[in-house]
Amino acid sequence: MALVHLNIAGEDRIGENDAQFERLNPVSGTSASLCAAASKNDAAKAAVAAAAAFPAWSHTGPGERRTLLNKAAEELENRQDALINAMVQETGATKMWSGFNVMIAAGMLREAAAMTTQVTGKTIPSNRPGTLGLAIRKPAGPILAIAPWNAPVILSARAVAMPLACGNTVVLKGSEICPQTHRLLIDALIAAGLPAGVVNYINNAPEDGPAIVETLIKHPAIRRINFTGSTRVGKIIAKHSAENLKPVLLELGGKAPMAVLSDANIGEAVKGAVFGAFFNQGQICMSTERLILDEAIADEFVAAFVARAQGVAAGDPATKNTPLGSVVDLRTAEHISALLEDAEAKGADILLRGSAEGTILQPSIVDRVTPDMNLWRDESFGPIVAITRARGDDEITRLANDTPYGLAASVYGSDIGRVISVAERIESGICHINAPSVYDEPQMPFGGIKASGYGRFGGAFSIDEFTEVRWITINSQPVHLPL
């Protein structure tokens, strides 16, 4: 098996002392990839390389950056077969989800390419005669980008695309769960012609992750951080960033509600619920984890929902063409089992108890979930969904907001004014009306509130995250001074 190398200053490298780690296929337990494991010294070298490349890259014209990012999108698409195979082997994802990752990631690179000429400033009227005030945006500097495993091509591309478009250099800290997948993105960027050191790739043995991340955040060359992952880890990264006075963009966990109002189209709502709850085995930050139903339509909805979900099967994506693949590890399977047991012990109705064969989990549906159950409160990040019944729009809204998270949500109903009223009152960074909670486009503002993080990815909305605003004055006549 070929070693997945680090890439620092444009050179493939092994880890210090030839350290390596292995990622196992979650279904078969066989080796999926073998990766060089970075040390803290390796991480520091990557930060230095990004700093060395920054002056030239930050002065590269927007047209050249646009050309290179568009070329990177083409190179990524050229690697589609390799990326699909890597995702299937490393994360247990289906080929459909893997191919979708490549398509969306290429779109993100192209959207970032289009943004290179949109990093603009403005003139500001000055109170001083003969003074022109300018607000200009400049690249922030080397960026630390930390990407997760669950949508590995999409989220690694998102982590680097707009920083590069804005004229920053990047250190990508890949996930230990999918080192080959993340490295293939780096290969596409390098093949597109990005200069050495503009993008650098670091990965590490799982036990070394906290030390590597802390080293990179503290390194004086790193100016900003973006992280997509769990709220637990996001809090640690936010603390290190605050201690070093470095801005950080955090896109964290979710517990997305889907509200179904009394006048909703039941067929459409059921389709949206099945997709939102179970696509990619529920391992998406936007996944629908709570269905909040108006009691007037609850029984009809539940019957149709269970019937449709029973036709959605999971299987080994390497050998079967099922709609769902594997969860990422046995710990996830154990977590889902514990949530089921707790809910059942506290009086919930298990409408569909998905069987488990290792990491192959069939969908589970739990009705009459109450706020004292762990399934109501804890992020499940697996193929299980909680159903709660409510009386009217106000109670639906209150229950939707009864969570520390606030990333995505969706609302189904026929009276558009009524649906908008509910959507506006739901506390989330994203809300889709008459569509599933799982949805994204490269140009849209993507991010959450509360425990789901802060800041926004997405086209022009992320320019603030990766640039500094400078105030410059031009004085056309002598300035009167008191001394």
C-alpha positions in Angstrom: 0.0 0.0 0.0 1.4 3.4 -1.0 2.1 5.8 1.9 0.0 8.9 2.1 2.6 11.6 2.4 2.5 15.0 4.1 3.1 17.9 1.8 5.1 20.8 3.1 6.4 23.7 0.9 5.5 21.7 -2.2 7.4 18.6 -1.2 6.0 15.2 -0.3 7.4 14.2 3.1 7.4 11.4 5.6 6.8 12.2 9.3 9.6 12.9 11.7 11.3 9.6 12.7 9.3 7.9 9.9 6.2 7.9 12.1 3.1 6.4 10.4 -0.5 5.5 11.3 -3.0 3.2 9.6 -6.7 3.8 8.9 -8.9 0.7 8.9 -12.0 0.1 6.7 -14.9 0.4 9.2 -16.7 -2.5 7.7 -14.1 -5.1 7.0 -11.4 -4.0 9.4 -8.8 -4.3 6.7 -6.3 -1.6 6.0 -7.8 1.3 4.1 -4.8 3.7 4.0 -1.3 4.2 5.6 -0.3 7.7 6.3 2.8 9.6 7.4 2.2 10.9 10.9 3.3 14.5 11.5 5.1 15.5 14.7 4.9 19.0 16.3 8.1 19.9 14.4 6.5 18.8 11.1 3.5 21.0 11.9 5.7 24.0 12.7 7.5 23.5 9.4 4.2 23.6 7.5 3.3 26.9 9.2 6.7 28.3 8.3 6.2 27.2 4.7 2.8 28.9 4.5 4.3 32.1 5.9 7.2 32.0 3.4 4.8 31.6 0.4 2.4 34.2 1.7 4.0 37.5 0.4 4.1 36.4 -3.2 0.7 34.7 -3.2 -1.0 37.6 -1.5 0.2 39.8 -4.3 -0.9 37.4 -7.1 -3.6 39.0 -9.2 -7.2 37.9 -8.8 -7.2 36.7 -12.4 -4.4 34.3 -11.8 -5.9 33.0 -8.6 -9.2 32.5 -10.4 -7.5 30.5 -13.2 -5.7 28.3 -10.7 -8.8 27.6 -8.7 -10.8 26.7 -11.8 -8.0 24.4 -12.9 -8.1 22.8 -9.4 -11.8 22.1 -9.8 -11.0 20.2 -13.1 -8.1 18.3 -11.5 -10.4 17.3 -8.6 -13.0 16.0 -11.1 -10.2 14.1 -12.9 -9.6 12.2 -9.6 -13.2 11.3 -9.0 -12.7 7.5 -9.2 -9.8 7.7 -6.8 -11.8 9.9 -4.4 -14.8 7.6 -4.5 -12.7 4.6 -3.7 -10.9 6.4 -0.9 -14.1 7.5 0.7 -15.7 4.1 0.5 -12.6 2.4 2.0 -11.8 5.0 4.7 -15.3 6.2 5.9 -17.7 3.5 4.7 -19.6 6.0 2.5 -21.7 4.9 -0.5 -20.4 5.6 -4.0 -23.3 7.9 -4.6 -22.4 10.1 -1.6 -18.8 10.0 -2.5 -19.4 11.1 -6.1 -21.8 13.9 -4.8 -18.9 15.1 -2.6 -16.6 15.5 -5.6 -19.3 17.4 -7.6 -20.1 19.8 -4.7 -16.4 20.3 -3.9 -15.6 21.2 -7.5 -18.4 23.7 -7.4 -17.0 25.3 -4.2 -13.6 25.7 -5.9 -15.3 27.4 -8.9 -17.4 29.6 -6.6 -14.2 30.7 -4.8 -12.6 31.4 -8.2 -15.4 33.7 -9.0 -14.9 35.5 -5.7 -11.3 36.6 -6.4 -12.5 39.9 -7.9 -15.1 40.5 -5.2 -12.7 41.3 -2.3 -13.5 44.9 -2.4 -13.3 48.0 -0.2 -15.0 51.4 -0.1 -14.4 55.1 0.2 -15.5 56.8 3.4 -16.3 60.5 3.8 -13.9 62.2 6.1 -14.6 65.2 8.4 -11.1 66.6 7.6 -10.9 68.8 4.5 -8.8 67.4 1.7 -8.8 63.9 3.2 -10.0 60.8 1.4 -10.7 57.8 3.6 -10.4 54.3 2.2 -11.3 51.0 3.7 -9.5 48.2 1.9 -9.4 44.4 2.4 -6.1 42.6 2.6 -5.4 38.8 3.0 -5.2 37.9 6.7 -2.2 35.7 6.4 -1.5 31.9 6.7 -4.7 30.1 7.6 -5.0 26.8 9.6 -7.9 24.8 8.1 -9.2 21.7 9.9 -11.5 19.5 8.0 -13.6 16.5 9.2 -14.3 13.0 7.7 -18.1 12.9 7.2 -18.2 14.9 3.9 -14.5 14.9 3.4 -14.1 16.2 -0.1 -16.7 18.9 0.3 -15.5 20.1 3.7 -11.8 20.1 2.9 -12.4 22.0 -0.3 -14.6 24.5 1.7 -11.8 24.9 4.3 -9.2 26.0 1.8 -11.1 27.5 -1.2 -12.1 30.9 0.0 -8.9 31.4 2.0 -6.9 30.8 -1.2 -9.2 33.0 -3.2 -8.7 35.9 -0.8 -4.9 35.6 -1.2 -4.1 33.6 1.9 -1.9 30.6 2.2 -3.2 27.5 4.0 -2.1 24.6 6.2 -4.8 21.9 5.9 -4.9 19.6 8.9 -6.6 16.5 7.5 -8.7 14.0 9.5 -7.0 10.9 10.7 -10.1 9.0 9.6 -9.7 9.9 5.9 -6.0 10.8 5.2 -6.0 9.5 1.6 -9.3 11.4 0.7 -8.0 14.7 2.0 -4.6 14.2 0.4 -6.3 13.8 -3.0 -7.7 17.3 -2.7 -4.2 18.6 -2.1 -3.0 16.6 -5.1 -5.6 18.4 -7.3 -4.5 21.8 -6.0 -0.8 21.1 -6.6 -1.5 19.7 -10.1 -3.4 22.9 -10.9 -0.2 24.8 -10.4 -0.5 26.5 -7.0 3.1 27.6 -6.0 5.0 25.6 -3.4 3.9 26.4 0.1 0.6 28.0 -0.8 -1.2 24.9 0.4 0.4 22.5 2.8 -0.9 19.1 4.1 -0.5 17.8 7.6 -2.0 14.7 9.2 -1.2 12.8 12.4 -1.7 9.7 14.4 -5.0 10.0 16.3 -3.4 10.2 19.7 -1.3 13.2 18.6 -4.2 15.3 17.2 -4.6 17.7 20.2 -0.9 18.5 20.4 -0.6 19.0 16.6 -3.6 21.4 16.6 -2.4 23.3 19.6 1.1 23.7 18.0 -0.4 25.1 14.8 -2.8 27.5 16.5 0.0 28.9 18.8 2.5 29.2 15.9 3.1 32.9 15.2 2.9 32.4 11.5 -0.8 31.2 11.7 -3.1 34.2 11.6 -6.6 32.7 11.5 -8.3 29.3 11.9 -11.3 27.6 10.5 -12.7 24.3 11.9 -15.5 22.0 11.1 -16.3 19.3 13.6 -17.8 18.5 16.9 -18.8 21.1 19.5 -16.6 19.4 22.1 -13.5 19.9 20.0 -14.6 23.3 18.7 -14.6 24.6 22.3 -11.0 23.5 22.7 -10.0 25.2 19.5 -11.9 28.3 20.4 -10.0 28.4 23.7 -6.6 28.0 22.2 -7.5 30.6 19.5 -8.7 33.1 22.1 -5.6 32.6 24.2 -3.5 33.6 21.2 -5.9 36.4 20.0 -6.6 34.7 16.7 -10.0 34.8 15.0 -11.6 31.4 14.3 -14.5 30.3 12.2 -16.3 27.4 13.8 -18.9 25.1 12.1 -19.9 22.6 14.8 -22.5 20.1 15.7 -26.3 20.1 15.2 -29.6 18.7 16.3 -31.7 19.8 13.4 -35.5 19.9 13.9 -38.0 19.4 11.1 -41.3 21.0 11.9 -44.4 19.6 10.2 -47.4 22.0 10.5 -51.0 20.9 10.4 -51.5 22.0 6.8 -48.3 20.4 5.5 -48.2 18.2 2.3 -47.7 14.9 4.1 -46.1 13.1 1.1 -43.5 15.8 0.6 -42.8 16.1 4.3 -42.3 12.3 4.6 -39.8 12.4 1.6 -37.9 15.2 3.2 -37.8 13.5 6.6 -36.4 10.2 5.2 -33.7 12.0 3.2 -32.9 14.5 6.0 -32.7 11.9 8.7 -31.0 9.0 7.0 -28.9 10.2 4.1 -25.2 9.3 4.6 -26.4 7.3 7.7 -27.4 10.6 9.4 -23.7 11.6 9.6 -24.2 15.1 8.3 -24.1 18.2 10.5 -27.5 19.3 9.0 -29.1 15.8 9.5 -32.7 15.9 10.7 -32.5 14.5 14.2 -35.9 15.6 15.6 -39.3 15.5 13.9 -41.7 17.8 15.6 -45.2 17.1 14.3 -48.5 18.9 14.8 -50.6 16.3 16.6 -53.4 16.9 14.0 -51.4 15.2 11.3 -49.0 13.1 13.5 -50.5 9.7 13.1 -50.9 10.0 9.3 -47.3 11.3 9.0 -45.8 8.6 11.2 -47.5 5.7 9.4 -46.3 7.0 6.0 -42.8 7.8 7.4 -42.2 4.4 8.9 -43.4 2.7 5.7 -41.0 4.7 3.5 -38.1 4.3 5.9 -38.5 0.5 5.9 -37.5 0.5 2.2 -34.2 2.3 2.9 -31.5 -0.3 3.5 -27.9 -0.1 4.6 -25.1 -2.3 3.4 -21.3 -2.6 2.8 -20.7 0.0 0.1 -17.8 -1.9 -1.3 -19.9 -4.9 -2.2 -23.6 -3.7 -2.3 -25.5 -0.9 -4.0 -27.7 0.0 -1.1 -28.9 3.6 -0.5 -27.0 3.7 2.9 -23.5 2.6 3.7 -21.7 2.1 7.0 -21.3 4.4 10.0 -17.8 5.5 10.6 -16.9 3.2 13.5 -18.2 0.8 16.2 -18.3 3.6 18.7 -21.1 5.2 16.7 -23.0 2.0 16.6 -22.7 1.7 20.4 -23.9 5.3 20.8 -27.0 4.7 18.7 -27.8 1.6 20.7 -27.4 3.5 24.0 -29.8 6.2 22.8 -32.4 3.6 21.8 -32.1 1.9 25.2 -32.4 5.1 27.2 -35.4 6.3 25.2 -37.2 2.9 25.5 -36.5 2.8 29.3 -38.1 6.2 29.7 -41.3 5.4 27.8 -40.7 6.1 24.1 -42.2 3.9 21.4 -39.7 2.2 19.1 -41.5 2.2 15.8 -38.5 0.9 13.8 -35.6 -0.7 15.5 -32.8 -0.9 13.0 -30.7 -4.0 13.2 -26.9 -3.7 13.6 -24.3 -5.8 12.0 -21.0 -4.3 13.0 -21.0 -0.8 11.5 -23.9 -1.5 9.2 -26.9 0.0 10.9 -30.4 0.0 9.6 -32.6 3.1 10.2 -34.3 3.5 13.6 -37.4 5.6 14.4 -38.4 6.5 17.9 -41.8 8.1 18.7 -43.1 10.1 21.7 -39.6 11.3 22.6 -39.6 13.7 25.5 -37.0 16.3 26.6 -35.8 14.0 29.5 -34.5 11.5 27.0 -30.9 11.5 25.8 -32.2 11.2 22.2 -33.9 14.5 22.5 -30.8 16.4 23.7 -27.6 14.6 22.5 -26.4 14.8 18.9 -26.8 11.2 17.5 -24.9 11.6 14.2 -26.3 8.3 13.0 -29.4 6.7 11.4 -31.9 7.4 14.2 -34.6 10.0 14.4 -36.8 11.2 17.3 -40.5 12.1 16.9 -42.3 14.5 19.2 -45.9 15.7 18.9 -47.0 19.2 19.6 -50.2 21.3 19.8 -50.0 24.2 17.3 -47.2 26.4 15.9 -46.1 28.1 19.1 -45.4 24.7 20.8 -43.7 23.4 17.7 -41.4 26.5 17.7 -40.7 26.2 21.4 -39.7 22.5 21.0 -37.6 23.2 18.0 -35.6 25.8 20.0 -35.3 23.5 23.0 -31.7 22.5 22.1 -28.2 24.0 22.7 -27.6 23.7 19.0 -28.6 26.0 16.1 -27.2 25.0 12.8 -30.0 23.8 10.4 -33.8 23.3 10.5 -36.7 22.8 8.1 -40.4 23.6 8.2 -43.2 22.1 6.1 -46.6 23.7 5.6 -48.9 25.1 2.9 -49.7 28.6 4.2 -46.5 30.4 3.3 -47.1 33.2 5.7 -47.6 30.8 8.5 -44.5 28.7 7.6 -42.3 31.8 7.3 -43.5 32.9 10.8 -42.4 29.6 12.3 -39.1 29.6 10.3 -38.2 33.1 11.4 -38.7 32.1 15.1 -36.5 29.0 14.9 -33.1 29.7 16.3 -30.7 28.4 13.6 -28.3 29.7 11.1 -30.1 27.9 8.3 -33.7 27.0 7.8 -35.3 25.5 4.7 -39.1 25.8 4.0 -40.7 22.8 2.4 -37.3 21.1 1.8 -35.1 18.9 4.0 -32.7 20.3 6.5 -29.8 18.7 4.5 -29.0 21.2 1.7 -26.1 23.4 0.7 -24.9 25.6 -2.1 -21.4 27.1 -2.4 -22.5 30.7 -2.6 -24.9 30.6 0.4 -24.0 31.7 4.0 -23.4 28.5 5.9 -23.0 28.4 9.6 -24.8 28.2 12.9 -25.5 29.9 16.2 -25.4 28.8 19.9 -23.4 25.6 20.3 -23.3 25.1 16.5 -20.5 27.7 16.2 -20.1 31.2 14.7 -18.9 32.8 11.5 -20.0 31.9 7.9 -18.6 29.9 5.1 -19.9 30.4 1.6 -19.0 32.7 -1.3 -19.0 36.5 -0.5 -20.2 35.8 3.1 -16.8 34.3 4.0 -14.7 37.2 2.7 -14.9 38.8 6.2 -13.6 35.6 7.7 -10.4 35.5 5.7 -9.4 39.2 5.2 -8.4 42.2 7.4 -10.0 45.6 6.9 -7.5 48.5 6.8 -8.2 52.2 7.0 -6.0 54.3 4.8 -6.2 58.1 4.3 -4.9 60.2 1.4 -4.4 63.8 2.2 -4.4 66.3 -0.7 -3.6 69.4 1.3 -1.6 70.2 4.4 -3.1 68.9 7.6 -3.6 71.5 10.3 -2.1 70.2 13.6 -2.1 71.9 17.1 1.5 71.1 17.7 
